[in-house]
Each structure stands twice: as structure tokens, then as C-alpha cells.
Amino acid sequence: MTDLIFKIVPRAEWEAESGDYHGSAHDRADGFLHFSTAAQLPKTLRLYYAGQDDLTLVAVAAEALGDKLRWEFSQSRNQDFPHLYGALPCGAIKWARPLERDAGGQFILPST
């Protein structure tokens, strides 16, 4: 299992939360919180966040989520992704950092 998984959240949405994080409108509609591994992050950002700025990257200890974390196959991406069925507890969060872009407009991912 991967040690850290990552949640991408608009900064304003992240800062508006207090306590456990219950997900975006998209997460709530799907019934789970979407996460990516470090290896999956670049493509997730390209596909789903290309035109967005002011994002926060949240690193989460996968093992702290217990059996509410499930690895499920995504046909569109042809790989397993971590999905959390429940709120993200504060105690599982390792850090939250702004996602910056380089001069070419590409997201700069923090070293994990």
C-alpha cells in the first residue's frame, strides 16, 4: 500500500472547512472522496484541474483511513485509485500545501 495519498482541493473550499473534510460537490455526488497516488497526480491535475488555480494539495496517511479507504479500478484511467467512503479525518492529514505553477504553467508538485 502507498504511504501517502493526495487530495486536490480548491484553496477557498479547503480553508472554509473546519474539522473533518467531507469532500467536494463532485465527491459527494459520487459517494466517496477521490484521491490520487503521487504517481497519479500529474495526470489527474492535467485532466481535471488544467484551468484551475489557487489549489491546495493535501497529503494523507493512507493507513490512518482504515477500511473506509478502498482501491478501485478506473476504466477511464486503466488503474486503481484510492477512494475514501466517509469524511477525511483531521488526524489522517500529514500536510496541506498550495499548488504552485512554474513559468510554463505546469504544476509544481512538492517532493513527497
A tleap script that builds the chain and sets N, CA, C and O, in Angstrom:
source leaprc.protein.ff14SB
mol = sequence {
  NMET THR ASP LEU ILE PHE LYS ILE VAL PRO
  ARG ALA GLU TRP GLU ALA GLU SER GLY ASP
  TYR HIE GLY SER ALA HIE ASP ARG ALA ASP
  GLY PHE LEU HIE PHE SER THR ALA ALA GLN
  LEU PRO LYS THR LEU ARG LEU TYR TYR ALA
  GLY GLN ASP ASP LEU THR LEU VAL ALA VAL
  ALA ALA GLU ALA LEU GLY ASP LYS LEU ARG
  TRP GLU PHE SER GLN SER ARG ASN GLN ASP
  PHE PRO HIE LEU TYR GLY ALA LEU PRO CYS
  GLY ALA ILE LYS TRP ALA ARG PRO LEU GLU
  ARG ASP ALA GLY GLY GLN PHE ILE LEU PRO
  SER CTHR
}
set mol.1.N position { 0.849 -1.192 0.000 }
set mol.1.CA position { 0.000 0.000 0.000 }
set mol.1.C position { 0.883 1.239 0.000 }
set mol.1.O position { 1.987 1.227 0.544 }
set mol.2.N position { 0.398 2.283 -0.601 }
set mol.2.CA position { 1.083 3.556 -0.653 }
set mol.2.C position { 0.992 4.241 0.706 }
set mol.2.O position { -0.061 4.222 1.344 }
set mol.3.N position { 2.087 4.843 1.148 }
set mol.3.CA position { 2.078 5.538 2.436 }
set mol.3.C position { 1.211 6.782 2.412 }
set mol.3.O position { 0.370 6.983 3.288 }
set mol.4.N position { 1.425 7.629 1.385 }
set mol.4.CA position { 0.658 8.865 1.270 }
set mol.4.C position { -0.222 8.823 0.029 }
set mol.4.O position { 0.184 8.342 -1.029 }
set mol.5.N position { -1.428 9.334 0.185 }
set mol.5.CA position { -2.305 9.583 -0.949 }
set mol.5.C position { -2.646 11.066 -0.907 }
set mol.5.O position { -2.444 11.728 0.111 }
set mol.6.N position { -3.166 11.587 -2.021 }
set mol.6.CA position { -3.320 13.033 -2.138 }
set mol.6.C position { -4.707 13.433 -2.600 }
set mol.6.O position { -5.318 12.780 -3.447 }
set mol.7.N position { -5.191 14.527 -2.017 }
set mol.7.CA position { -6.467 15.128 -2.367 }
set mol.7.C position { -6.186 16.529 -2.878 }
set mol.7.O position { -5.452 17.289 -2.247 }
set mol.8.N position { -6.765 16.871 -4.015 }
set mol.8.CA position { -6.630 18.202 -4.590 }
set mol.8.C position { -7.922 18.956 -4.283 }
set mol.8.O position { -9.016 18.497 -4.610 }
set mol.9.N position { -7.774 20.118 -3.652 }
set mol.9.CA position { -8.935 20.875 -3.198 }
set mol.9.C position { -8.735 22.360 -3.526 }
set mol.9.O position { -7.652 22.892 -3.285 }
set mol.10.N position { -9.747 23.040 -4.065 }
set mol.10.CA position { -9.624 24.490 -4.214 }
set mol.10.C position { -9.340 25.126 -2.846 }
set mol.10.O position { -9.955 24.761 -1.844 }
set mol.11.N position { -8.405 26.077 -2.822 }
set mol.11.CA position { -7.950 26.671 -1.559 }
set mol.11.C position { -9.119 27.221 -0.742 }
set mol.11.O position { -9.203 26.959 0.458 }
set mol.12.N position { -10.010 27.970 -1.364 }
set mol.12.CA position { -11.128 28.576 -0.625 }
set mol.12.C position { -12.006 27.509 0.025 }
set mol.12.O position { -12.478 27.681 1.149 }
set mol.13.N position { -12.217 26.411 -0.687 }
set mol.13.CA position { -13.018 25.308 -0.135 }
set mol.13.C position { -12.303 24.671 1.052 }
set mol.13.O position { -12.926 24.362 2.068 }
set mol.14.N position { -11.000 24.478 0.919 }
set mol.14.CA position { -10.217 23.866 1.993 }
set mol.14.C position { -10.228 24.753 3.236 }
set mol.14.O position { -10.405 24.268 4.354 }
set mol.15.N position { -10.037 26.052 3.032 }
set mol.15.CA position { -9.979 26.975 4.159 }
set mol.15.C position { -11.335 27.171 4.812 }
set mol.15.O position { -11.407 27.545 5.983 }
set mol.16.N position { -12.407 26.925 4.078 }
set mol.16.CA position { -13.754 27.077 4.633 }
set mol.16.C position { -14.138 25.912 5.540 }
set mol.16.O position { -15.065 26.028 6.342 }
set mol.17.N position { -13.436 24.799 5.419 }
set mol.17.CA position { -13.739 23.615 6.232 }
set mol.17.C position { -13.212 23.797 7.645 }
set mol.17.O position { -12.194 24.454 7.864 }
set mol.18.N position { -13.905 23.220 8.578 }
set mol.18.CA position { -13.381 23.123 9.946 }
set mol.18.C position { -13.666 21.704 10.400 }
set mol.18.O position { -14.779 21.202 10.247 }
set mol.19.N position { -12.670 21.077 10.949 }
set mol.19.CA position { -12.838 19.682 11.337 }
set mol.19.C position { -12.608 18.758 10.162 }
set mol.19.O position { -11.811 19.061 9.274 }
set mol.20.N position { -13.295 17.640 10.152 }
set mol.20.CA position { -13.132 16.654 9.091 }
set mol.20.C position { -13.581 17.235 7.748 }
set mol.20.O position { -14.486 18.067 7.689 }
set mol.21.N position { -12.931 16.782 6.672 }
set mol.21.CA position { -13.264 17.250 5.327 }
set mol.21.C position { -14.256 16.279 4.696 }
set mol.21.O position { -14.004 15.076 4.639 }
set mol.22.N position { -15.378 16.802 4.226 }
set mol.22.CA position { -16.461 15.964 3.701 }
set mol.22.C position { -16.506 15.898 2.186 }
set mol.22.O position { -17.414 15.288 1.621 }
set mol.23.N position { -15.545 16.514 1.521 }
set mol.23.CA position { -15.443 16.383 0.073 }
set mol.23.C position { -16.102 17.505 -0.701 }
set mol.23.O position { -16.873 18.305 -0.174 }
set mol.24.N position { -15.757 17.523 -1.985 }
set mol.24.CA position { -16.324 18.497 -2.915 }
set mol.24.C position { -17.726 18.053 -3.324 }
set mol.24.O position { -18.174 16.964 -2.964 }
set mol.25.N position { -18.402 18.899 -4.071 }
set mol.25.CA position { -19.717 18.523 -4.600 }
set mol.25.C position { -19.589 17.279 -5.481 }
set mol.25.O position { -20.459 16.408 -5.458 }
set mol.26.N position { -18.506 17.196 -6.257 }
set mol.26.CA position { -18.265 16.026 -7.109 }
set mol.26.C position { -18.077 14.766 -6.259 }
set mol.26.O position { -18.633 13.713 -6.571 }
set mol.27.N position { -17.291 14.881 -5.184 }
set mol.27.CA position { -17.101 13.743 -4.274 }
set mol.27.C position { -18.439 13.288 -3.701 }
set mol.27.O position { -18.765 12.101 -3.721 }
set mol.28.N position { -19.203 14.241 -3.196 }
set mol.28.CA position { -20.482 13.893 -2.561 }
set mol.28.C position { -21.438 13.249 -3.557 }
set mol.28.O position { -22.174 12.329 -3.202 }
set mol.29.N position { -21.433 13.727 -4.808 }
set mol.29.CA position { -22.294 13.134 -5.839 }
set mol.29.C position { -21.884 11.701 -6.147 }
set mol.29.O position { -22.736 10.852 -6.408 }
set mol.30.N position { -20.570 11.426 -6.119 }
set mol.30.CA position { -20.076 10.076 -6.395 }
set mol.30.C position { -20.174 9.151 -5.187 }
set mol.30.O position { -20.118 7.931 -5.337 }
set mol.31.N position { -20.318 9.717 -3.996 }
set mol.31.CA position { -20.441 8.909 -2.788 }
set mol.31.C position { -19.119 8.556 -2.136 }
set mol.31.O position { -19.079 7.736 -1.219 }
set mol.32.N position { -18.046 9.159 -2.592 }
set mol.32.CA position { -16.732 8.925 -1.995 }
set mol.32.C position { -15.806 10.085 -2.333 }
set mol.32.O position { -16.073 10.846 -3.263 }
set mol.33.N position { -14.717 10.222 -1.580 }
set mol.33.CA position { -13.707 11.242 -1.853 }
set mol.33.C position { -12.661 10.655 -2.779 }
set mol.33.O position { -12.141 9.566 -2.538 }
set mol.34.N position { -12.358 11.385 -3.840 }
set mol.34.CA position { -11.366 10.972 -4.824 }
set mol.34.C position { -9.964 11.343 -4.342 }
set mol.34.O position { -9.735 12.464 -3.887 }
set mol.35.N position { -9.038 10.409 -4.441 }
set mol.35.CA position { -7.633 10.650 -4.124 }
set mol.35.C position { -6.781 10.140 -5.277 }
set mol.35.O position { -7.256 9.419 -6.154 }
set mol.36.N position { -5.521 10.530 -5.254 }
set mol.36.CA position { -4.529 10.036 -6.217 }
set mol.36.C position { -3.268 9.660 -5.463 }
set mol.36.O position { -2.998 10.180 -4.380 }
set mol.37.N position { -2.502 8.755 -6.043 }
set mol.37.CA position { -1.161 8.483 -5.530 }
set mol.37.C position { -0.223 9.561 -6.083 }
set mol.37.O position { -0.615 10.347 -6.946 }
set mol.38.N position { 0.997 9.592 -5.590 }
set mol.38.CA position { 1.980 10.559 -6.099 }
set mol.38.C position { 2.189 10.367 -7.600 }
set mol.38.O position { 2.302 11.346 -8.337 }
set mol.39.N position { 2.241 9.127 -8.053 }
set mol.39.CA position { 2.454 8.834 -9.471 }
set mol.39.C position { 1.259 9.266 -10.322 }
set mol.39.O position { 1.430 9.610 -11.492 }
set mol.40.N position { 0.061 9.254 -9.755 }
set mol.40.CA position { -1.149 9.607 -10.492 }
set mol.40.C position { -1.413 11.115 -10.529 }
set mol.40.O position { -2.181 11.587 -11.367 }
set mol.41.N position { -0.789 11.864 -9.637 }
set mol.41.CA position { -1.071 13.295 -9.519 }
set mol.41.C position { -0.888 14.092 -10.809 }
set mol.41.O position { -1.789 14.849 -11.170 }
set mol.42.N position { 0.239 13.961 -11.526 }
set mol.42.CA position { 0.409 14.799 -12.723 }
set mol.42.C position { -0.733 14.654 -13.728 }
set mol.42.O position { -1.227 15.650 -14.257 }
set mol.43.N position { -1.146 13.435 -13.988 }
set mol.43.CA position { -2.224 13.232 -14.967 }
set mol.43.C position { -3.568 13.698 -14.411 }
set mol.43.O position { -4.373 14.267 -15.147 }
set mol.44.N position { -3.819 13.467 -13.136 }
set mol.44.CA position { -5.059 13.949 -12.520 }
set mol.44.C position { -5.150 15.463 -12.646 }
set mol.44.O position { -6.203 16.001 -12.989 }
set mol.45.N position { -4.046 16.150 -12.367 }
set mol.45.CA position { -4.031 17.614 -12.485 }
set mol.45.C position { -4.271 18.049 -13.928 }
set mol.45.O position { -5.031 18.985 -14.173 }
set mol.46.N position { -3.635 17.385 -14.877 }
set mol.46.CA position { -3.812 17.733 -16.302 }
set mol.46.C position { -5.249 17.520 -16.762 }
set mol.46.O position { -5.814 18.361 -17.461 }
set mol.47.N position { -5.831 16.402 -16.372 }
set mol.47.CA position { -7.167 16.050 -16.855 }
set mol.47.C position { -8.293 16.841 -16.193 }
set mol.47.O position { -9.259 17.224 -16.853 }
set mol.48.N position { -8.169 17.085 -14.894 }
set mol.48.CA position { -9.307 17.609 -14.147 }
set mol.48.C position { -9.119 19.006 -13.562 }
set mol.48.O position { -10.086 19.618 -13.108 }
set mol.49.N position { -7.884 19.519 -13.568 }
set mol.49.CA position { -7.622 20.808 -12.923 }
set mol.49.C position { -6.819 21.755 -13.807 }
set mol.49.O position { -6.262 22.733 -13.310 }
set mol.50.N position { -6.749 21.483 -15.104 }
set mol.50.CA position { -5.892 22.240 -16.020 }
set mol.50.C position { -6.142 23.741 -15.962 }
set mol.50.O position { -5.183 24.513 -15.947 }
set mol.51.N position { -7.368 24.172 -15.931 }
set mol.51.CA position { -7.659 25.596 -15.967 }
set mol.51.C position { -7.845 26.226 -14.604 }
set mol.51.O position { -8.263 27.380 -14.505 }
set mol.52.N position { -7.542 25.489 -13.560 }
set mol.52.CA position { -7.795 25.999 -12.212 }
set mol.52.C position { -6.512 26.449 -11.539 }
set mol.52.O position { -5.444 25.864 -11.723 }
set mol.53.N position { -6.649 27.490 -10.766 }
set mol.53.CA position { -5.549 27.976 -9.944 }
set mol.53.C position { -6.013 28.001 -8.500 }
set mol.53.O position { -7.168 27.705 -8.196 }
set mol.54.N position { -5.100 28.357 -7.624 }
set mol.54.CA position { -5.422 28.506 -6.211 }
set mol.54.C position { -5.913 27.189 -5.611 }
set mol.54.O position { -6.943 27.131 -4.939 }
set mol.55.N position { -5.139 26.133 -5.878 }
set mol.55.CA position { -5.461 24.796 -5.372 }
set mol.55.C position { -4.574 24.442 -4.183 }
set mol.55.O position { -3.457 24.941 -4.050 }
set mol.56.N position { -5.084 23.589 -3.342 }
set mol.56.CA position { -4.334 23.056 -2.207 }
set mol.56.C position { -4.156 21.555 -2.417 }
set mol.56.O position { -5.089 20.848 -2.799 }
set mol.57.N position { -2.943 21.089 -2.159 }
set mol.57.CA position { -2.663 19.655 -2.204 }
set mol.57.C position { -2.586 19.144 -0.773 }
set mol.57.O position { -1.801 19.642 0.034 }
set mol.58.N position { -3.403 18.152 -0.469 }
set mol.58.CA position { -3.484 17.598 0.877 }
set mol.58.C position { -2.894 16.191 0.869 }
set mol.58.O position { -3.346 15.320 0.127 }
set mol.59.N position { -1.876 15.984 1.705 }
set mol.59.CA position { -1.249 14.663 1.838 }
set mol.59.C position { -1.883 13.935 3.019 }
set mol.59.O position { -2.034 14.494 4.106 }
set mol.60.N position { -2.247 12.691 2.785 }
set mol.60.CA position { -2.985 11.911 3.769 }
set mol.60.C position { -2.290 10.569 3.989 }
set mol.60.O position { -1.857 9.920 3.037 }
set mol.61.N position { -2.189 10.166 5.244 }
set mol.61.CA position { -1.643 8.852 5.588 }
set mol.61.C position { -2.700 7.801 5.273 }
set mol.61.O position { -3.722 7.710 5.952 }
set mol.62.N position { -2.443 7.014 4.240 }
set mol.62.CA position { -3.423 6.030 3.792 }
set mol.62.C position { -3.805 5.045 4.895 }
set mol.62.O position { -4.976 4.696 5.044 }
set mol.63.N position { -2.821 4.603 5.661 }
set mol.63.CA position { -3.100 3.587 6.689 }
set mol.63.C position { -4.009 4.122 7.791 }
set mol.63.O position { -4.648 3.336 8.491 }
set mol.64.N position { -4.080 5.437 7.958 }
set mol.64.CA position { -4.919 6.033 9.004 }
set mol.64.C position { -6.401 6.010 8.642 }
set mol.64.O position { -7.247 6.305 9.485 }
set mol.65.N position { -6.719 5.664 7.403 }
set mol.65.CA position { -8.112 5.695 6.952 }
set mol.65.C position { -8.845 4.381 7.139 }
set mol.65.O position { -10.064 4.315 6.987 }
set mol.66.N position { -8.102 3.338 7.470 }
set mol.66.CA position { -8.722 2.044 7.757 }
set mol.66.C position { -9.500 1.474 6.593 }
set mol.66.O position { -9.139 1.666 5.432 }
set mol.67.N position { -10.573 0.770 6.914 }
set mol.67.CA position { -11.332 0.066 5.882 }
set mol.67.C position { -12.264 0.971 5.088 }
set mol.67.O position { -12.952 0.498 4.184 }
set mol.68.N position { -12.302 2.264 5.407 }
set mol.68.CA position { -13.096 3.199 4.606 }
set mol.68.C position { -12.363 3.590 3.324 }
set mol.68.O position { -12.958 4.171 2.416 }
set mol.69.N position { -11.072 3.268 3.254 }
set mol.69.CA position { -10.289 3.514 2.045 }
set mol.69.C position { -10.331 2.257 1.190 }
set mol.69.O position { -9.998 1.162 1.642 }
set mol.70.N position { -10.752 2.442 -0.064 }
set mol.70.CA position { -10.813 1.310 -0.999 }
set mol.70.C position { -10.068 1.691 -2.269 }
set mol.70.O position { -10.150 2.823 -2.745 }
set mol.71.N position { -9.346 0.727 -2.800 }
set mol.71.CA position { -8.647 0.911 -4.078 }
set mol.71.C position { -9.543 0.333 -5.155 }
set mol.71.O position { -9.819 -0.866 -5.177 }
set mol.72.N position { -9.999 1.210 -6.056 }
set mol.72.CA position { -10.972 0.793 -7.054 }
set mol.72.C position { -10.480 1.126 -8.460 }
set mol.72.O position { -9.830 2.144 -8.697 }
set mol.73.N position { -10.813 0.238 -9.364 }
set mol.73.CA position { -10.360 0.363 -10.745 }
set mol.73.C position { -11.136 1.445 -11.478 }
set mol.73.O position { -12.364 1.499 -11.418 }
set mol.74.N position { -10.398 2.307 -12.171 }
set mol.74.CA position { -10.988 3.335 -13.024 }
set mol.74.C position { -10.787 2.910 -14.475 }
set mol.74.O position { -9.655 2.841 -14.954 }
set mol.75.N position { -11.874 2.630 -15.166 }
set mol.75.CA position { -11.744 2.204 -16.560 }
set mol.75.C position { -11.159 3.310 -17.430 }
set mol.75.O position { -10.387 3.036 -18.348 }
set mol.76.N position { -11.524 4.557 -17.144 }
set mol.76.CA position { -11.030 5.653 -17.973 }
set mol.76.C position { -9.524 5.863 -17.816 }
set mol.76.O position { -8.870 6.354 -18.735 }
set mol.77.N position { -8.976 5.497 -16.669 }
set mol.77.CA position { -7.540 5.679 -16.429 }
set mol.77.C position { -6.790 4.343 -16.416 }
set mol.77.O position { -5.560 4.317 -16.376 }
set mol.78.N position { -7.533 3.246 -16.449 }
set mol.78.CA position { -6.963 1.895 -16.511 }
set mol.78.C position { -6.022 1.585 -15.345 }
set mol.78.O position { -4.965 0.984 -15.532 }
set mol.79.N position { -6.416 2.000 -14.152 }
set mol.79.CA position { -5.633 1.707 -12.951 }
set mol.79.C position { -6.491 1.889 -11.704 }
set mol.79.O position { -7.576 2.468 -11.761 }
set mol.80.N position { -5.995 1.392 -10.591 }
set mol.80.CA position { -6.696 1.525 -9.316 }
set mol.80.C position { -6.424 2.897 -8.705 }
set mol.80.O position { -5.302 3.404 -8.738 }
set mol.81.N position { -7.484 3.483 -8.144 }
set mol.81.CA position { -7.379 4.765 -7.452 }
set mol.81.C position { -7.902 4.617 -6.032 }
set mol.81.O position { -8.806 3.821 -5.778 }
set mol.82.N position { -7.332 5.385 -5.101 }
set mol.82.CA position { -7.837 5.358 -3.726 }
set mol.82.C position { -9.103 6.201 -3.597 }
set mol.82.O position { -9.145 7.359 -4.014 }
set mol.83.N position { -10.121 5.600 -3.015 }
set mol.83.CA position { -11.404 6.269 -2.772 }
set mol.83.C position { -11.731 6.108 -1.293 }
set mol.83.O position { -11.627 5.016 -0.734 }
set mol.84.N position { -12.127 7.206 -0.675 }
set mol.84.CA position { -12.481 7.186 0.740 }
set mol.84.C position { -13.988 7.284 0.891 }
set mol.84.O position { -14.605 8.254 0.450 }
set mol.85.N position { -14.573 6.277 1.514 }
set mol.85.CA position { -16.011 6.236 1.764 }
set mol.85.C position { -16.268 6.749 3.174 }
set mol.85.O position { -16.398 5.978 4.124 }
set mol.86.N position { -16.335 8.040 3.279 }
set mol.86.CA position { -16.532 8.711 4.563 }
set mol.86.C position { -15.747 10.006 4.557 }
set mol.86.O position { -15.047 10.318 3.594 }
set mol.87.N position { -15.869 10.751 5.632 }
set mol.87.CA position { -15.162 12.028 5.742 }
set mol.87.C position { -13.671 11.780 5.976 }
set mol.87.O position { -13.275 10.756 6.533 }
set mol.88.N position { -12.863 12.731 5.542 }
set mol.88.CA position { -11.421 12.687 5.773 }
set mol.88.C position { -11.147 13.224 7.170 }
set mol.88.O position { -11.343 14.414 7.418 }
set mol.89.N position { -10.695 12.368 8.092 }
set mol.89.CA position { -10.456 12.825 9.453 }
set mol.89.C position { -9.183 13.673 9.556 }
set mol.89.O position { -8.173 13.388 8.912 }
set mol.90.N position { -9.258 14.701 10.365 }
set mol.90.CA position { -8.111 15.604 10.556 }
set mol.90.C position { -6.845 14.841 10.937 }
set mol.90.O position { -5.753 15.189 10.487 }
set mol.91.N position { -6.981 13.818 11.753 }
set mol.91.CA position { -5.823 13.069 12.233 }
set mol.91.C position { -5.067 12.322 11.149 }
set mol.91.O position { -3.920 11.930 11.365 }
set mol.92.N position { -5.677 12.115 9.988 }
set mol.92.CA position { -5.013 11.401 8.892 }
set mol.92.C position { -4.216 12.341 7.993 }
set mol.92.O position { -3.418 11.889 7.172 }
set mol.93.N position { -4.430 13.644 8.144 }
set mol.93.CA position { -3.775 14.625 7.280 }
set mol.93.C position { -2.345 14.869 7.753 }
set mol.93.O position { -2.111 15.217 8.911 }
set mol.94.N position { -1.397 14.682 6.840 }
set mol.94.CA position { 0.013 14.918 7.153 }
set mol.94.C position { 0.400 16.366 6.902 }
set mol.94.O position { 1.122 16.972 7.693 }
set mol.95.N position { -0.091 16.921 5.784 }
set mol.95.CA position { 0.159 18.331 5.472 }
set mol.95.C position { -0.780 18.781 4.365 }
set mol.95.O position { -1.356 17.970 3.640 }
set mol.96.N position { -0.918 20.094 4.254 }
set mol.96.CA position { -1.683 20.720 3.169 }
set mol.96.C position { -0.858 21.910 2.684 }
set mol.96.O position { -0.478 22.777 3.470 }
set mol.97.N position { -0.586 21.938 1.373 }
set mol.97.CA position { 0.266 22.982 0.797 }
set mol.97.C position { -0.360 23.523 -0.478 }
set mol.97.O position { -1.051 22.800 -1.196 }
set mol.98.N position { -0.111 24.818 -0.757 }
set mol.98.CA position { -0.604 25.366 -2.021 }
set mol.98.C position { 0.099 24.715 -3.201 }
set mol.98.O position { 1.287 24.402 -3.132 }
set mol.99.N position { -0.635 24.514 -4.273 }
set mol.99.CA position { -0.045 24.006 -5.511 }
set mol.99.C position { 0.365 25.205 -6.356 }
set mol.99.O position { -0.478 26.005 -6.762 }
set mol.100.N position { 1.643 25.322 -6.613 }
set mol.100.CA position { 2.177 26.423 -7.413 }
set mol.100.C position { 2.371 25.955 -8.854 }
set mol.100.O position { 2.342 24.759 -9.142 }
set mol.101.N position { 2.569 26.922 -9.753 }
set mol.101.CA position { 2.872 26.616 -11.150 }
set mol.101.C position { 4.239 27.207 -11.500 }
set mol.101.O position { 4.659 28.218 -10.937 }
set mol.102.N position { 4.919 26.555 -12.435 }
set mol.102.CA position { 6.198 27.084 -12.909 }
set mol.102.C position { 5.946 28.132 -13.990 }
set mol.102.O position { 4.796 28.428 -14.313 }
set mol.103.N position { 7.010 28.689 -14.543 }
set mol.103.CA position { 6.900 29.752 -15.548 }
set mol.103.C position { 6.135 29.284 -16.787 }
set mol.103.O position { 5.523 30.096 -17.480 }
set mol.104.N position { 6.168 27.985 -17.066 }
set mol.104.CA position { 5.456 27.429 -18.211 }
set mol.104.C position { 4.017 27.060 -17.913 }
set mol.104.O position { 3.309 26.571 -18.793 }
set mol.105.N position { 3.575 27.288 -16.684 }
set mol.105.CA position { 2.193 26.999 -16.323 }
set mol.105.C position { 1.945 25.598 -15.804 }
set mol.105.O position { 0.804 25.236 -15.520 }
set mol.106.N position { 3.013 24.794 -15.674 }
set mol.106.CA position { 2.861 23.425 -15.172 }
set mol.106.C position { 2.844 23.424 -13.642 }
set mol.106.O position { 3.561 24.196 -13.004 }
set mol.107.N position { 2.036 22.567 -13.074 }
set mol.107.CA position { 2.000 22.440 -11.618 }
set mol.107.C position { 3.342 21.940 -11.097 }
set mol.107.O position { 3.961 21.056 -11.689 }
set mol.108.N position { 3.775 22.508 -9.998 }
set mol.108.CA position { 4.991 22.066 -9.314 }
set mol.108.C position { 4.544 21.222 -8.138 }
set mol.108.O position { 3.909 21.724 -7.210 }
set mol.109.N position { 4.872 19.943 -8.174 }
set mol.109.CA position { 4.462 19.047 -7.106 }
set mol.109.C position { 5.536 19.008 -6.030 }
set mol.109.O position { 6.723 18.904 -6.339 }
set mol.110.N position { 5.127 19.089 -4.772 }
set mol.110.CA position { 6.118 19.004 -3.696 }
set mol.110.C position { 6.720 17.617 -3.639 }
set mol.110.O position { 6.072 16.637 -4.006 }
set mol.111.N position { 7.941 17.532 -3.185 }
set mol.111.CA position { 8.538 16.202 -3.012 }
set mol.111.C position { 7.823 15.522 -1.870 }
set mol.111.O position { 7.552 16.132 -0.836 }
set mol.112.N position { 7.523 14.271 -2.062 }
set mol.112.CA position { 6.758 13.537 -1.052 }
set mol.112.C position { 7.716 12.703 -0.270 }
set mol.112.O position { 7.308 11.989 0.646 }
savepdb mol mol.pdb
quit
